[in-house]
């Protein structure tokens, strides 16, 4: 139950942040920096609650986010 809520909050937060980043899609390096700091912050906060279970989902979100930011910048 708790893990499902954790993953849904991560997913919703990720989608909202990508939506906000769409407004600033022409600033490629800034978006990369903000996205990396955001994922690192979520990793630190979530590590104390769930431990190693957070590493792979957050790594996947980081990789997906990098791909989305690259595509947004490429077609901006």
mmCIF file of the C-alpha atoms, coordinates in Angstrom:
data_MODEL
# 
_entry.id   MODEL 
# 
loop_
_atom_site.group_PDB 
_atom_site.id 
_atom_site.type_symbol 
_atom_site.label_atom_id 
_atom_site.label_alt_id 
_atom_site.label_comp_id 
_atom_site.label_asym_id 
_atom_site.label_entity_id 
_atom_site.label_seq_id 
_atom_site.pdbx_PDB_ins_code 
_atom_site.Cartn_x 
_atom_site.Cartn_y 
_atom_site.Cartn_z 
_atom_site.occupancy 
_atom_site.B_iso_or_equiv 
_atom_site.pdbx_formal_charge 
_atom_site.auth_seq_id 
_atom_site.auth_comp_id 
_atom_site.auth_asym_id 
_atom_site.auth_atom_id 
_atom_site.pdbx_PDB_model_num 
ATOM 1  C CA . UNK A 1 1  ? 0.000  0.000  0.000   1.00 0.00 ? 1  UNK A CA 1 
ATOM 2  C CA . UNK A 1 2  ? 2.711  2.464  0.997   1.00 0.00 ? 2  UNK A CA 1 
ATOM 3  C CA . UNK A 1 3  ? 4.874  1.591  -2.001  1.00 0.00 ? 3  UNK A CA 1 
ATOM 4  C CA . UNK A 1 4  ? 1.984  2.129  -4.405  1.00 0.00 ? 4  UNK A CA 1 
ATOM 5  C CA . UNK A 1 5  ? 1.360  5.553  -2.933  1.00 0.00 ? 5  UNK A CA 1 
ATOM 6  C CA . UNK A 1 6  ? 5.091  6.322  -3.080  1.00 0.00 ? 6  UNK A CA 1 
ATOM 7  C CA . UNK A 1 7  ? 5.343  5.410  -6.764  1.00 0.00 ? 7  UNK A CA 1 
ATOM 8  C CA . UNK A 1 8  ? 2.162  7.308  -7.666  1.00 0.00 ? 8  UNK A CA 1 
ATOM 9  C CA . UNK A 1 9  ? 3.428  10.456 -5.926  1.00 0.00 ? 9  UNK A CA 1 
ATOM 10 C CA . UNK A 1 10 ? 6.751  10.104 -7.774  1.00 0.00 ? 10 UNK A CA 1 
ATOM 11 C CA . UNK A 1 11 ? 4.953  9.671  -11.083 1.00 0.00 ? 11 UNK A CA 1 
ATOM 12 C CA . UNK A 1 12 ? 2.626  12.624 -10.579 1.00 0.00 ? 12 UNK A CA 1 
ATOM 13 C CA . UNK A 1 13 ? 5.492  14.834 -9.412  1.00 0.00 ? 13 UNK A CA 1 
ATOM 14 C CA . UNK A 1 14 ? 7.539  13.823 -12.434 1.00 0.00 ? 14 UNK A CA 1 
ATOM 15 C CA . UNK A 1 15 ? 4.719  14.622 -14.877 1.00 0.00 ? 15 UNK A CA 1 
ATOM 16 C CA . UNK A 1 16 ? 4.012  17.990 -13.241 1.00 0.00 ? 16 UNK A CA 1 
ATOM 17 C CA . UNK A 1 17 ? 7.700  18.928 -13.350 1.00 0.00 ? 17 UNK A CA 1 
ATOM 18 C CA . UNK A 1 18 ? 7.945  17.966 -17.038 1.00 0.00 ? 18 UNK A CA 1 
ATOM 19 C CA . UNK A 1 19 ? 4.879  20.132 -17.700 1.00 0.00 ? 19 UNK A CA 1 
ATOM 20 C CA . UNK A 1 20 ? 6.522  23.093 -15.975 1.00 0.00 ? 20 UNK A CA 1 
ATOM 21 C CA . UNK A 1 21 ? 9.796  22.464 -17.809 1.00 0.00 ? 21 UNK A CA 1 
ATOM 22 C CA . UNK A 1 22 ? 7.908  22.684 -21.110 1.00 0.00 ? 22 UNK A CA 1 
ATOM 23 C CA . UNK A 1 23 ? 7.598  26.435 -20.519 1.00 0.00 ? 23 UNK A CA 1 
ATOM 24 C CA . UNK A 1 24 ? 11.392 26.772 -20.371 1.00 0.00 ? 24 UNK A CA 1 
ATOM 25 C CA . UNK A 1 25 ? 12.240 24.226 -23.065 1.00 0.00 ? 25 UNK A CA 1 
ATOM 26 C CA . UNK A 1 26 ? 14.722 26.470 -24.860 1.00 0.00 ? 26 UNK A CA 1 
ATOM 27 C CA . UNK A 1 27 ? 17.075 26.552 -21.834 1.00 0.00 ? 27 UNK A CA 1 
ATOM 28 C CA . UNK A 1 28 ? 18.614 23.102 -22.294 1.00 0.00 ? 28 UNK A CA 1 
ATOM 29 C CA . UNK A 1 29 ? 21.489 23.238 -19.798 1.00 0.00 ? 29 UNK A CA 1 
ATOM 30 C CA . UNK A 1 30 ? 19.358 24.861 -17.114 1.00 0.00 ? 30 UNK A CA 1 
ATOM 31 C CA . UNK A 1 31 ? 16.716 22.137 -17.461 1.00 0.00 ? 31 UNK A CA 1 
ATOM 32 C CA . UNK A 1 32 ? 19.335 19.387 -17.243 1.00 0.00 ? 32 UNK A CA 1 
ATOM 33 C CA . UNK A 1 33 ? 20.717 20.948 -14.055 1.00 0.00 ? 33 UNK A CA 1 
ATOM 34 C CA . UNK A 1 34 ? 17.288 21.460 -12.449 1.00 0.00 ? 34 UNK A CA 1 
ATOM 35 C CA . UNK A 1 35 ? 16.141 17.954 -13.362 1.00 0.00 ? 35 UNK A CA 1 
ATOM 36 C CA . UNK A 1 36 ? 19.293 16.359 -11.933 1.00 0.00 ? 36 UNK A CA 1 
ATOM 37 C CA . UNK A 1 37 ? 19.008 18.339 -8.682  1.00 0.00 ? 37 UNK A CA 1 
ATOM 38 C CA . UNK A 1 38 ? 15.325 17.434 -8.441  1.00 0.00 ? 38 UNK A CA 1 
ATOM 39 C CA . UNK A 1 39 ? 16.033 13.697 -8.794  1.00 0.00 ? 39 UNK A CA 1 
ATOM 40 C CA . UNK A 1 40 ? 18.936 13.886 -6.327  1.00 0.00 ? 40 UNK A CA 1 
ATOM 41 C CA . UNK A 1 41 ? 16.695 15.645 -3.805  1.00 0.00 ? 41 UNK A CA 1 
ATOM 42 C CA . UNK A 1 42 ? 13.989 12.988 -4.217  1.00 0.00 ? 42 UNK A CA 1 
ATOM 43 C CA . UNK A 1 43 ? 16.654 10.293 -3.788  1.00 0.00 ? 43 UNK A CA 1 
ATOM 44 C CA . UNK A 1 44 ? 17.919 11.757 -0.524  1.00 0.00 ? 44 UNK A CA 1 
ATOM 45 C CA . UNK A 1 45 ? 14.423 12.276 0.874   1.00 0.00 ? 45 UNK A CA 1 
ATOM 46 C CA . UNK A 1 46 ? 13.168 8.855  -0.202  1.00 0.00 ? 46 UNK A CA 1 
ATOM 47 C CA . UNK A 1 47 ? 16.304 6.974  0.835   1.00 0.00 ? 47 UNK A CA 1 
ATOM 48 C CA . UNK A 1 48 ? 15.539 7.448  4.520   1.00 0.00 ? 48 UNK A CA 1 
ATOM 49 C CA . UNK A 1 49 ? 12.001 6.143  4.072   1.00 0.00 ? 49 UNK A CA 1 
ATOM 50 C CA . UNK A 1 50 ? 12.445 3.180  1.701   1.00 0.00 ? 50 UNK A CA 1 
ATOM 51 C CA . UNK A 1 51 ? 16.174 2.619  1.271   1.00 0.00 ? 51 UNK A CA 1 
ATOM 52 C CA . UNK A 1 52 ? 17.492 0.804  -1.784  1.00 0.00 ? 52 UNK A CA 1 
ATOM 53 C CA . UNK A 1 53 ? 14.005 0.374  -3.295  1.00 0.00 ? 53 UNK A CA 1 
ATOM 54 C CA . UNK A 1 54 ? 14.127 3.982  -4.493  1.00 0.00 ? 54 UNK A CA 1 
ATOM 55 C CA . UNK A 1 55 ? 17.340 3.724  -6.476  1.00 0.00 ? 55 UNK A CA 1 
ATOM 56 C CA . UNK A 1 56 ? 16.101 2.015  -9.654  1.00 0.00 ? 56 UNK A CA 1 
ATOM 57 C CA . UNK A 1 57 ? 12.789 3.930  -10.052 1.00 0.00 ? 57 UNK A CA 1 
ATOM 58 C CA . UNK A 1 58 ? 14.515 7.266  -9.558  1.00 0.00 ? 58 UNK A CA 1 
ATOM 59 C CA . UNK A 1 59 ? 17.301 6.304  -11.946 1.00 0.00 ? 59 UNK A CA 1 
ATOM 60 C CA . UNK A 1 60 ? 14.651 5.376  -14.517 1.00 0.00 ? 60 UNK A CA 1 
ATOM 61 C CA . UNK A 1 61 ? 12.875 8.710  -13.967 1.00 0.00 ? 61 UNK A CA 1 
ATOM 62 C CA . UNK A 1 62 ? 16.179 10.543 -14.402 1.00 0.00 ? 62 UNK A CA 1 
ATOM 63 C CA . UNK A 1 63 ? 16.909 8.783  -17.703 1.00 0.00 ? 63 UNK A CA 1 
ATOM 64 C CA . UNK A 1 64 ? 13.358 9.295  -19.008 1.00 0.00 ? 64 UNK A CA 1 
ATOM 65 C CA . UNK A 1 65 ? 13.463 12.949 -17.959 1.00 0.00 ? 65 UNK A CA 1 
ATOM 66 C CA . UNK A 1 66 ? 16.762 13.491 -19.749 1.00 0.00 ? 66 UNK A CA 1 
ATOM 67 C CA . UNK A 1 67 ? 15.270 12.002 -22.909 1.00 0.00 ? 67 UNK A CA 1 
ATOM 68 C CA . UNK A 1 68 ? 12.163 14.163 -22.673 1.00 0.00 ? 68 UNK A CA 1 
ATOM 69 C CA . UNK A 1 69 ? 14.205 17.326 -22.062 1.00 0.00 ? 69 UNK A CA 1 
ATOM 70 C CA . UNK A 1 70 ? 16.410 16.494 -25.051 1.00 0.00 ? 70 UNK A CA 1 
ATOM 71 C CA . UNK A 1 71 ? 13.350 15.953 -27.275 1.00 0.00 ? 71 UNK A CA 1 
ATOM 72 C CA . UNK A 1 72 ? 11.683 19.168 -26.051 1.00 0.00 ? 72 UNK A CA 1 
ATOM 73 C CA . UNK A 1 73 ? 14.854 21.137 -26.780 1.00 0.00 ? 73 UNK A CA 1 
ATOM 74 C CA . UNK A 1 74 ? 15.376 19.498 -30.146 1.00 0.00 ? 74 UNK A CA 1 
ATOM 75 C CA . UNK A 1 75 ? 11.892 20.395 -31.391 1.00 0.00 ? 75 UNK A CA 1 
ATOM 76 C CA . UNK A 1 76 ? 11.573 23.774 -29.637 1.00 0.00 ? 76 UNK A CA 1 
# 
